[in-house]
Amino acid sequence: MRSPWLPWVRDPVLLAERRGRWRWPWALLGTFCATLGALVLLLQSDALQIRIAAWTGTQALYRAAQRSDVILLPGNAYTFAALGLFGASLWFVAAAMMRLHGRRARDLWRFHGQGGVALFLKAAAALATVALAGYGLEMLRTPAAFQVRSDFGSVYLLSFAFGLCVIALQTLGEELLFRGYLLRAWGALVAVRAAIVALLVLGFTMLHTLNSDFKTDFIYNFIWFVATEVLYYWLVLRSGSVASTWGLHFANNVLSMMVIVTVPGSAPDMGLNVYSDPVLAAGGSRLTSPMAYVEMVVGIALLVALLAWKRSPFYVPAAPLPVLPGDRPVPAPSTEPPPTVGV
């Protein structure tokens, strides 16, 4: 069977999404409404926070959150609320767009596979294993670059728990909108896996170029982001479920925002461990470092192996490809003699 990743092969997974209102006008309308709806809901979330601040007398905390570039600031609930409301807004928009297309909102969760907690946990654990192993080796090589947090007060611990919740909301919202809705809406039209993945990877990457950590080493981070996004689309189309890529996304954001925070580029306020990248700290770039590309390739290869190797504890099985109406096998003619009819 030909690989559905070949640019001249029509993908049965995407062709199976040609249900409901899937043609060009609806894809264009849905994308426009999703963009507009997300912007409106984000503005409304700011208005909601202003009303809450006025009601609780915490206007100073709200203004501090607005002035700060820190996404998660311990002790400032508004920095957490903004991230959580962002994710909830994207989830609501994705669900509404599915209804626009005449589909059920719960269809966002899966394509041809079975979504579930097990897929989420396996994918998250696989990424955490690879990332922490890499940081462990780096800690042995340059221990002075790491600084472990010593302050674990009640405010920080509550903030950490709250951070896990809002990151779960934020990553779920992004997954449902991009890999749950947009992949489905435009994939049904294009039906060529390589083309639609390239389009969505570019769009999602461009949205993240505004992040402060992305700008620190722009070209290298662009390459890294594109490579990892292709991996995410490989996994969602392999497993047939957004639960798997939600696990990857959740683990990545928890690690990078709260467990091992890299500076310069990211705010260290929530970090259990802060890693001072010696290359970036010296004003350099990983773009010209051969070792950086070795680490990228090895890291992605290890993650793929953990997810695709059948003996791996994090193995994510490939969901069977959907059978399209035109591909259903024709029953073979019977070789048995016709029954005799008594006279």
ChimeraX attribute file (.defattr): number of C-alpha atoms within 10 A of each C-alpha:
attribute: neighborCount
match mode: 1-to-1
recipient: residues
	/A:1	3
	/A:2	8
	/A:3	11
	/A:4	18
	/A:5	15
	/A:6	13
	/A:7	13
	/A:8	13
	/A:9	14
	/A:10	18
	/A:11	21
	/A:12	19
	/A:13	25
	/A:14	25
	/A:15	19
	/A:16	19
	/A:17	19
	/A:18	16
	/A:19	13
	/A:20	14
	/A:21	16
	/A:22	21
	/A:23	15
	/A:24	14
	/A:25	9
	/A:26	17
	/A:27	22
	/A:28	13
	/A:29	13
	/A:30	24
	/A:31	17
	/A:32	11
	/A:33	17
	/A:34	22
	/A:35	12
	/A:36	12
	/A:37	19
	/A:38	20
	/A:39	15
	/A:40	12
	/A:41	18
	/A:42	18
	/A:43	12
	/A:44	14
	/A:45	19
	/A:46	18
	/A:47	12
	/A:48	13
	/A:49	17
	/A:50	17
	/A:51	13
	/A:52	15
	/A:53	17
	/A:54	13
	/A:55	10
	/A:56	9
	/A:57	11
	/A:58	14
	/A:59	16
	/A:60	11
	/A:61	16
	/A:62	21
	/A:63	13
	/A:64	14
	/A:65	20
	/A:66	15
	/A:67	9
	/A:68	12
	/A:69	14
	/A:70	17
	/A:71	19
	/A:72	29
	/A:73	22
	/A:74	19
	/A:75	15
	/A:76	16
	/A:77	16
	/A:78	24
	/A:79	22
	/A:80	23
	/A:81	19
	/A:82	21
	/A:83	21
	/A:84	22
	/A:85	22
	/A:86	23
	/A:87	26
	/A:88	24
	/A:89	25
	/A:90	28
	/A:91	26
	/A:92	18
	/A:93	23
	/A:94	29
	/A:95	22
	/A:96	19
	/A:97	26
	/A:98	23
	/A:99	14
	/A:100	19
	/A:101	19
	/A:102	13
	/A:103	17
	/A:104	14
	/A:105	20
	/A:106	10
	/A:107	15
	/A:108	23
	/A:109	20
	/A:110	21
	/A:111	25
	/A:112	22
	/A:113	20
	/A:114	14
	/A:115	17
	/A:116	14
	/A:117	10
	/A:118	14
	/A:119	24
	/A:120	22
	/A:121	18
	/A:122	22
	/A:123	27
	/A:124	22
	/A:125	18
	/A:126	23
	/A:127	26
	/A:128	20
	/A:129	16
	/A:130	18
	/A:131	18
	/A:132	14
	/A:133	13
	/A:134	14
	/A:135	14
	/A:136	13
	/A:137	11
	/A:138	14
	/A:139	14
	/A:140	9
	/A:141	10
	/A:142	14
	/A:143	12
	/A:144	11
	/A:145	15
	/A:146	18
	/A:147	15
	/A:148	12
	/A:149	14
	/A:150	8
	/A:151	10
	/A:152	10
	/A:153	9
	/A:154	10
	/A:155	12
	/A:156	16
	/A:157	15
	/A:158	13
	/A:159	20
	/A:160	20
	/A:161	10
	/A:162	18
	/A:163	25
	/A:164	17
	/A:165	14
	/A:166	21
	/A:167	22
	/A:168	22
	/A:169	22
	/A:170	25
	/A:171	27
	/A:172	24
	/A:173	25
	/A:174	22
	/A:175	29
	/A:176	28
	/A:177	24
	/A:178	20
	/A:179	26
	/A:180	27
	/A:181	26
	/A:182	23
	/A:183	23
	/A:184	26
	/A:185	28
	/A:186	24
	/A:187	25
	/A:188	24
	/A:189	18
	/A:190	16
	/A:191	24
	/A:192	23
	/A:193	25
	/A:194	19
	/A:195	16
	/A:196	20
	/A:197	21
	/A:198	14
	/A:199	12
	/A:200	20
	/A:201	20
	/A:202	16
	/A:203	12
	/A:204	15
	/A:205	18
	/A:206	13
	/A:207	9
	/A:208	14
	/A:209	16
	/A:210	10
	/A:211	12
	/A:212	16
	/A:213	17
	/A:214	18
	/A:215	15
	/A:216	18
	/A:217	18
	/A:218	16
	/A:219	15
	/A:220	18
	/A:221	19
	/A:222	17
	/A:223	14
	/A:224	16
	/A:225	20
	/A:226	17
	/A:227	15
	/A:228	14
	/A:229	20
	/A:230	16
	/A:231	17
	/A:232	22
	/A:233	21
	/A:234	17
	/A:235	23
	/A:236	24
	/A:237	25
	/A:238	21
	/A:239	25
	/A:240	23
	/A:241	26
	/A:242	29
	/A:243	27
	/A:244	29
	/A:245	28
	/A:246	27
	/A:247	26
	/A:248	24
	/A:249	25
	/A:250	24
	/A:251	27
	/A:252	18
	/A:253	16
	/A:254	19
	/A:255	19
	/A:256	17
	/A:257	22
	/A:258	21
	/A:259	21
	/A:260	22
	/A:261	24
	/A:262	21
	/A:263	18
	/A:264	21
	/A:265	18
	/A:266	20
	/A:267	20
	/A:268	23
	/A:269	18
	/A:270	23
	/A:271	23
	/A:272	19
	/A:273	20
	/A:274	24
	/A:275	22
	/A:276	18
	/A:277	16
	/A:278	15
	/A:279	12
	/A:280	16
	/A:281	12
	/A:282	9
	/A:283	10
	/A:284	14
	/A:285	18
	/A:286	16
	/A:287	15
	/A:288	10
	/A:289	12
	/A:290	9
	/A:291	11
	/A:292	15
	/A:293	16
	/A:294	10
	/A:295	12
	/A:296	14
	/A:297	14
	/A:298	14
	/A:299	17
	/A:300	16
	/A:301	14
	/A:302	15
	/A:303	21
	/A:304	18
	/A:305	16
	/A:306	23
	/A:307	23
	/A:308	17
	/A:309	14
	/A:310	12
	/A:311	10
	/A:312	13
	/A:313	12
	/A:314	23
	/A:315	18
	/A:316	22
	/A:317	16
	/A:318	16
	/A:319	16
	/A:320	12
	/A:321	17
	/A:322	15
	/A:323	14
	/A:324	11
	/A:325	8
	/A:326	7
	/A:327	9
	/A:328	8
	/A:329	8
	/A:330	7
	/A:331	6
	/A:332	6
	/A:333	6
	/A:334	7
	/A:335	6
	/A:336	6
	/A:337	6
	/A:338	7
	/A:339	6
	/A:340	6
	/A:341	5
	/A:342	4
	/A:343	3
